[in-house]
């Protein structure tokens, strides 16, 4: 049985990891680390878990921790302080924060406002969109993608891989629920601020912009820049991206739809909808699915790609478990065979 620990144990990402790993046949949760709640029982913070997990919150001590793998479900600028020591002790790590996603240290410092991790550790990190993962049994550190990038990159990968679009034309209009901001309090996610409200935020400065551009540049083997506009909407979970691109040459909607169907034919967590059918966030709630809808404006030679995910599952903890399954050779679906919650 694989023994795992979870750092950032009182946050939403960690609680989703616990919910999903509770169903995993190959894994046991040995530790749940939370410095601020060390010594408390998890049920005191999350009563809904009182019959499912009985380890208390504890503080992470890299000298004494003894398990196979640790998930970091922490804000940025935390995991990079612990991960080098864990790797030295041959404990594998899946990092759900942004500390190891950006390979260029200057870019990290520009967008995160913090000093980057050591370059030698950054170079070890495998950025892993699970559907296109290069993870092997020898991988020691996985940089789990962000929520916006997951929805965006799954939408754009087929177009750039097949050189179907003008790479300078990419416009990403993205909307997220408030759980993407985490559990810590801030004014912009108070009920009175977010209810009956819709707002754009961090235009040009969002941390996920360089992550998206880095991956797309690798796929296209050229420098890619995007226009990325995130918005906060008054719902708890979910991301919807609407992506606008210029096609390089005329292509019918049916032909582009077939490209997506063929690309994701053997990818169990990407569901390409019937042509012209556009997905909604509620249709993936609580699941590890990414649903994609396609529309082609043949008169203007443009395509619109719509994708939806649950930001806490496919956008975070679900994909982390999917990556763990790939890392250890488990069935890719293990622990993740959940139908969406509807309505």
C-alpha positions in Angstrom: 0.0 0.0 0.0 1.4 3.4 -1.0 1.7 5.7 2.0 1.2 9.4 1.4 1.2 12.7 3.3 -0.7 15.9 2.5 0.7 19.4 3.3 -1.7 22.3 3.7 -4.1 20.0 5.2 -6.8 22.4 6.3 -7.3 23.9 2.8 -9.8 23.1 0.0 -7.2 21.3 -2.1 -6.1 19.0 0.7 -9.7 18.2 1.6 -10.4 17.2 -2.0 -7.3 15.0 -1.9 -8.6 13.2 1.2 -12.1 12.8 -0.4 -10.7 11.2 -3.5 -7.9 9.2 -1.9 -10.4 7.7 0.5 -11.7 5.7 -2.5 -8.3 4.7 -3.8 -7.5 1.0 -3.5 -3.7 1.4 -3.6 -3.2 4.4 -1.2 -3.4 5.2 2.5 -3.2 8.7 3.9 -0.6 8.5 6.7 -0.2 12.2 7.4 -2.2 15.4 7.1 0.1 18.3 7.8 -1.1 21.7 9.0 1.2 23.9 11.0 -1.6 26.2 12.3 -3.8 23.2 13.4 -1.1 20.8 14.6 -2.5 18.4 17.2 -6.2 19.0 16.3 -8.4 16.3 15.0 -9.4 16.9 11.4 -13.1 16.4 12.2 -12.9 19.6 14.3 -12.3 21.6 11.2 -14.2 19.4 8.7 -16.9 17.5 10.6 -18.0 15.8 7.3 -14.8 13.7 7.5 -15.3 12.4 11.1 -15.9 8.8 10.0 -13.4 8.6 7.2 -10.0 9.8 8.4 -8.6 9.5 11.9 -5.1 10.9 11.7 -4.7 14.3 13.4 -3.2 17.4 11.9 0.5 17.5 12.5 3.5 19.6 11.6 5.8 18.5 8.9 9.3 17.6 10.0 11.4 16.5 7.0 13.9 14.7 9.2 11.3 12.3 10.7 8.5 12.0 8.1 8.3 8.4 6.7 6.1 7.9 3.7 6.4 7.3 -0.1 4.9 10.5 -1.5 3.9 13.9 -0.3 1.3 16.2 -1.9 1.8 19.9 -1.3 -1.6 21.7 -1.4 -0.2 25.0 -0.2 0.0 28.6 -1.4 3.1 29.5 -3.4 6.4 30.1 -1.6 5.9 27.2 0.8 6.7 24.0 -0.9 10.1 25.1 -2.2 11.3 25.4 1.4 10.7 21.8 2.1 10.9 19.8 -1.2 14.7 19.8 -1.6 15.1 18.0 1.8 12.3 15.5 1.0 13.9 14.6 -2.3 17.2 14.0 -0.5 15.3 11.4 1.6 13.9 9.8 -1.5 10.3 10.9 -0.8 8.5 11.7 -4.1 6.5 15.0 -4.3 3.5 16.2 -6.2 3.3 20.0 -5.8 -0.1 21.6 -6.4 1.3 25.1 -5.8 3.1 27.2 -8.4 6.6 27.0 -7.0 7.9 24.6 -9.6 5.8 25.2 -12.7 7.8 28.1 -14.2 11.2 27.1 -15.5 12.5 30.7 -16.0 13.4 32.1 -12.5 13.2 35.7 -13.7 9.6 35.1 -14.9 8.7 33.4 -11.6 10.0 36.4 -9.7 8.1 38.8 -12.0 4.7 37.1 -11.6 5.0 35.6 -8.1 6.9 38.4 -6.4 9.1 35.9 -4.6 12.6 34.4 -5.1 12.3 31.2 -7.2 13.3 27.7 -6.1 16.9 26.5 -6.7 17.4 26.0 -10.5 18.7 22.5 -10.0 15.3 21.5 -8.4 13.3 23.4 -11.0 15.1 21.4 -13.7 14.0 18.2 -12.0 10.4 19.1 -11.8 8.1 17.5 -14.4 5.3 19.8 -15.4 2.5 17.3 -16.0 -0.8 17.9 -17.8 -1.9 14.3 -17.2 -3.2 13.7 -20.7 0.2 14.6 -22.1 2.4 13.5 -19.2 6.0 12.4 -19.5 6.1 11.1 -16.0 7.9 7.9 -15.4 8.7 5.7 -12.4 12.0 7.6 -12.1 10.2 11.0 -11.7 10.7 12.4 -8.2 9.0 15.8 -8.4 5.8 16.6 -10.4 4.6 20.2 -10.8 0.9 19.8 -11.0 -0.7 22.4 -13.4 -2.9 25.3 -12.3 -6.6 25.3 -12.7 -6.9 27.9 -15.5 -4.0 26.4 -17.4 -5.5 22.9 -17.2 -8.7 24.0 -18.9 -6.9 26.2 -21.4 -4.1 23.8 -22.4 -6.4 20.9 -22.9 -8.4 23.1 -25.2 -5.5 24.5 -27.2 -3.1 21.5 -27.4 -4.7 19.9 -30.5 -4.8 23.1 -32.4 -1.1 24.0 -31.8 0.2 20.5 -32.2 -1.4 20.3 -35.6 -0.5 23.9 -36.5 -4.1 24.8 -37.2 -4.1 28.3 -35.8 -2.3 31.6 -35.9 -0.4 31.4 -32.6 -0.5 35.2 -32.2 -4.3 35.3 -32.2 -5.1 33.4 -29.0 -7.6 35.1 -26.7 -8.6 33.3 -23.5 -11.7 34.5 -21.6 -11.8 32.5 -18.4 -14.3 32.5 -15.4 -13.8 30.9 -12.1 -15.7 30.2 -8.8 -14.5 31.7 -5.5 -13.0 28.4 -4.2 -10.0 29.0 -6.6 -8.9 31.7 -4.1 -8.5 29.1 -1.4 -9.9 29.1 2.2 -8.0 32.2 3.5 -10.1 35.3 4.0 -9.9 38.2 1.6 -12.2 41.1 0.8 -12.9 40.2 -2.8 -14.4 36.8 -1.9 -16.6 37.9 1.0 -20.3 37.1 0.3 -21.3 40.7 0.0 -18.5 41.4 -2.5 -18.9 38.4 -4.8 -22.7 37.8 -4.6 -24.6 39.2 -7.6 -21.3 40.5 -9.0 -19.0 39.7 -11.9 -15.4 41.1 -12.1 -12.3 40.8 -14.2 -9.1 40.7 -12.2 -5.3 40.6 -12.6 -5.3 41.5 -16.3 -1.8 41.1 -17.6 -0.4 40.0 -14.2 -2.1 36.7 -13.4 0.3 34.0 -12.3 -1.1 31.5 -14.7 -0.3 33.5 -17.8 3.4 32.5 -18.0 2.5 28.9 -17.2 0.1 28.8 -20.2 2.6 30.5 -22.5 5.5 28.2 -21.4 3.5 25.1 -22.2 2.1 26.3 -25.5 5.5 27.4 -26.6 6.8 23.9 -26.0 3.9 22.4 -28.0 4.4 24.7 -31.0 8.2 24.8 -30.8 8.0 28.6 -31.0 7.4 31.6 -28.7 3.7 31.9 -27.9 2.0 34.8 -26.2 -1.7 34.9 -25.2 -4.3 37.4 -24.1 -5.6 36.0 -20.8 -8.5 37.6 -19.0 -9.7 35.9 -15.8 -13.0 36.7 -14.2 -14.5 35.9 -10.8 -18.1 34.7 -10.8 -20.5 34.2 -7.8 -20.3 30.4 -7.6 -18.3 28.1 -5.4 -16.7 25.7 -7.9 -16.0 25.6 -11.6 -14.0 27.1 -14.4 -15.3 27.9 -17.9 -12.9 29.1 -20.6 -14.0 30.5 -23.9 -11.0 30.6 -26.3 -11.0 32.5 -29.6 -8.4 31.7 -32.3 -7.8 32.5 -36.0 -7.5 29.4 -38.2 -4.5 29.2 -40.6 -6.7 27.9 -43.4 -10.4 27.1 -44.0 -11.6 24.1 -42.0 -15.2 23.0 -41.4 -16.6 22.7 -37.9 -17.1 19.0 -38.4 -13.5 18.5 -39.4 -12.1 20.4 -36.4 -14.5 18.4 -34.2 -13.1 15.2 -35.6 -9.6 16.4 -34.8 -10.6 16.8 -31.1 -12.4 13.5 -31.0 -9.4 11.7 -32.4 -6.9 13.5 -30.2 -8.8 12.6 -27.0 -10.2 9.2 -28.0 -8.1 7.4 -25.5 -8.0 10.1 -22.8 -10.6 9.0 -20.2 -11.1 12.4 -18.5 -11.5 14.6 -21.5 -15.0 14.5 -23.1 -15.5 16.2 -26.4 -19.1 17.1 -26.8 -21.1 16.7 -30.0 -20.4 19.5 -32.5 -22.2 22.7 -31.6 -23.0 21.4 -28.0 -21.3 23.7 -25.4 -20.6 22.4 -21.9 -21.6 24.0 -18.6 -19.7 24.0 -15.3 -22.4 22.2 -13.5 -21.9 19.2 -15.8 -18.5 18.4 -14.4 -19.0 19.4 -10.8 -17.1 17.2 -8.3 -15.5 15.2 -11.1 -12.2 14.9 -12.8 -13.6 15.5 -16.3 -12.8 18.3 -18.7 -15.6 18.8 -21.2 -14.9 20.6 -24.4 -17.2 22.1 -27.0 -16.3 23.5 -30.4 -17.7 26.1 -32.8 -16.2 27.2 -36.1 -17.2 30.5 -37.8 -16.4 29.4 -41.3 -17.2 32.8 -42.8 -14.6 34.5 -40.7 -12.2 31.6 -40.4 -12.3 31.6 -36.6 -12.8 28.9 -34.0 -14.2 29.2 -30.5 -13.3 26.5 -28.0 -15.3 26.2 -24.7 -14.0 24.0 -21.9 -15.2 23.4 -18.3 -13.6 21.8 -15.3 -14.1 21.6 -11.6 -11.2 23.8 -10.4 -10.7 21.8 -7.2 -10.7 18.4 -8.9 -9.4 18.4 -12.5 -7.9 21.8 -11.8 -6.0 20.6 -8.7 -6.5 17.5 -6.6 -8.0 15.2 -9.2 -5.2 15.8 -11.7 -2.7 15.4 -8.9 -4.1 11.9 -8.2 -4.2 11.2 -11.9 -0.5 12.1 -12.1 0.2 9.9 -9.0 -1.5 7.0 -10.8 0.8 7.5 -13.8 3.8 7.8 -11.6 3.2 4.5 -9.9 1.7 2.6 -12.8 -1.8 2.4 -11.2 -4.9 2.4 -13.3 -5.3 6.0 -14.5 -8.9 6.1 -13.3 -8.2 4.7 -9.8 -9.8 6.9 -7.2 -11.3 9.2 -9.8 -14.3 7.2 -11.2 -16.8 9.8 -9.9 -19.8 11.0 -11.9 -20.4 14.7 -11.7 -22.8 16.0 -9.0 -26.0 17.3 -10.6 -27.8 19.6 -10.2 
